[in-house]
Amino acid sequence: MPCEYWPIIRANRWLLGEMNRLAADVILTICRDLNITPGFFTAIHTWGRDQKWHPHIHFSTTAGGVTKKNTWRDISFYRENIMTMWR
């Protein structure tokens, strides 16, 4: 997230949850188009290593997902596609 938005997030802490939801929606949209259900988890961090305000999300996802027939399908997530959708 651009640092220009950090003061808005700090004044409206509920937006941190929205950041999580938006990140999940990007992965879910990609997987929905492929008819698979991924596994993922997110963690909100509000401070950087230097102990200064730096809201960001750590997002981990499986490299694929379960199909409607309960089989596994491998997929790759490409940074360029994800970043375009996130922005």
C-alpha positions as a Markdown table, in Angstrom:
| # | Residue | x | y | z |
|---|---|---|---|---|
| 1 | Met | 0.0 | 0.0 | 0.0 |
| 2 | Pro | 1.4 | 3.4 | -0.9 |
| 3 | Cys | 2.6 | 5.3 | 2.2 |
| 4 | Glu | 0.4 | 8.2 | 1.3 |
| 5 | Tyr | -2.6 | 6.2 | 2.5 |
| 6 | Trp | -1.1 | 5.2 | 5.9 |
| 7 | Pro | -2.6 | 8.2 | 7.8 |
| 8 | Ile | -6.1 | 7.3 | 6.5 |
| 9 | Ile | -5.6 | 3.7 | 7.7 |
| 10 | Arg | -4.3 | 4.9 | 11.1 |
| 11 | Ala | -7.3 | 7.1 | 11.6 |
| 12 | Asn | -9.7 | 4.4 | 10.4 |
| 13 | Arg | -8.4 | 1.2 | 11.8 |
| 14 | Trp | -11.4 | -0.8 | 10.6 |
| 15 | Leu | -9.9 | -0.5 | 7.1 |
| 16 | Leu | -7.2 | -3.0 | 8.1 |
| 17 | Gly | -9.9 | -5.7 | 7.9 |
| 18 | Glu | -10.9 | -4.4 | 4.5 |
| 19 | Met | -7.3 | -4.8 | 3.3 |
| 20 | Asn | -7.4 | -8.4 | 4.3 |
| 21 | Arg | -10.7 | -8.9 | 2.6 |
| 22 | Leu | -9.5 | -7.3 | -0.6 |
| 23 | Ala | -6.4 | -9.5 | -0.6 |
| 24 | Ala | -8.5 | -12.6 | -0.2 |
| 25 | Asp | -10.9 | -11.5 | -2.9 |
| 26 | Val | -8.0 | -11.3 | -5.5 |
| 27 | Ile | -7.0 | -14.9 | -4.9 |
| 28 | Leu | -10.7 | -16.1 | -4.7 |
| 29 | Thr | -11.5 | -14.4 | -8.0 |
| 30 | Ile | -8.6 | -16.1 | -9.7 |
| 31 | Cys | -9.6 | -19.5 | -8.3 |
| 32 | Arg | -13.3 | -19.0 | -8.9 |
| 33 | Asp | -12.6 | -18.6 | -12.6 |
| 34 | Leu | -10.7 | -21.9 | -12.5 |
| 35 | Asn | -13.4 | -23.7 | -10.4 |
| 36 | Ile | -11.1 | -24.5 | -7.5 |
| 37 | Thr | -11.1 | -23.7 | -3.8 |
| 38 | Pro | -7.7 | -22.6 | -2.5 |
| 39 | Gly | -6.4 | -22.6 | 1.1 |
| 40 | Phe | -4.9 | -19.4 | 2.5 |
| 41 | Phe | -4.4 | -17.3 | 5.6 |
| 42 | Thr | -3.5 | -13.6 | 6.1 |
| 43 | Ala | -1.9 | -11.7 | 8.9 |
| 44 | Ile | -2.1 | -7.9 | 9.3 |
| 45 | His | 1.1 | -6.1 | 10.4 |
| 46 | Thr | 0.9 | -2.5 | 11.4 |
| 47 | Trp | 4.6 | -1.8 | 12.2 |
| 48 | Gly | 7.8 | -2.3 | 10.3 |
| 49 | Arg | 11.1 | -3.6 | 11.6 |
| 50 | Asp | 12.1 | -0.1 | 12.5 |
| 51 | Gln | 9.0 | 0.2 | 14.8 |
| 52 | Lys | 7.4 | 2.8 | 12.6 |
| 53 | Trp | 3.8 | 2.7 | 11.3 |
| 54 | His | 3.8 | 0.6 | 8.2 |
| 55 | Pro | 0.5 | -1.3 | 7.6 |
| 56 | His | 0.8 | -4.3 | 5.4 |
| 57 | Ile | -0.5 | -7.8 | 4.9 |
| 58 | His | 1.3 | -11.1 | 4.8 |
| 59 | Phe | -0.7 | -13.5 | 2.6 |
| 60 | Ser | 0.0 | -17.2 | 2.2 |
| 61 | Thr | -1.9 | -19.4 | -0.2 |
| 62 | Thr | -1.7 | -22.9 | -1.5 |
| 63 | Ala | -0.2 | -23.5 | -5.0 |
| 64 | Gly | -3.6 | -24.8 | -6.3 |
| 65 | Gly | -6.9 | -25.8 | -4.9 |
| 66 | Val | -9.6 | -28.5 | -4.6 |
| 67 | Thr | -12.0 | -29.0 | -7.4 |
| 68 | Lys | -15.7 | -29.8 | -7.1 |
| 69 | Lys | -14.8 | -33.5 | -7.6 |
| 70 | Asn | -12.5 | -33.3 | -4.5 |
| 71 | Thr | -9.3 | -33.6 | -6.6 |
| 72 | Trp | -6.3 | -31.3 | -6.4 |
| 73 | Arg | -5.4 | -29.0 | -9.2 |
| 74 | Asp | -2.0 | -27.2 | -9.3 |
| 75 | Ile | -1.9 | -23.6 | -10.4 |
| 76 | Ser | 0.6 | -20.8 | -10.3 |
| 77 | Phe | -0.1 | -17.2 | -9.2 |
| 78 | Tyr | 1.7 | -14.6 | -11.2 |
| 79 | Arg | 2.8 | -11.5 | -9.4 |
| 80 | Glu | 1.9 | -9.2 | -12.3 |
| 81 | Asn | -1.7 | -10.5 | -12.4 |
| 82 | Ile | -2.1 | -10.3 | -8.7 |
| 83 | Met | -0.7 | -6.8 | -8.3 |
| 84 | Thr | -2.8 | -5.5 | -11.2 |
| 85 | Met | -6.0 | -6.9 | -9.5 |
| 86 | Trp | -4.9 | -5.6 | -6.0 |
| 87 | Arg | -4.2 | -2.1 | -7.3 |
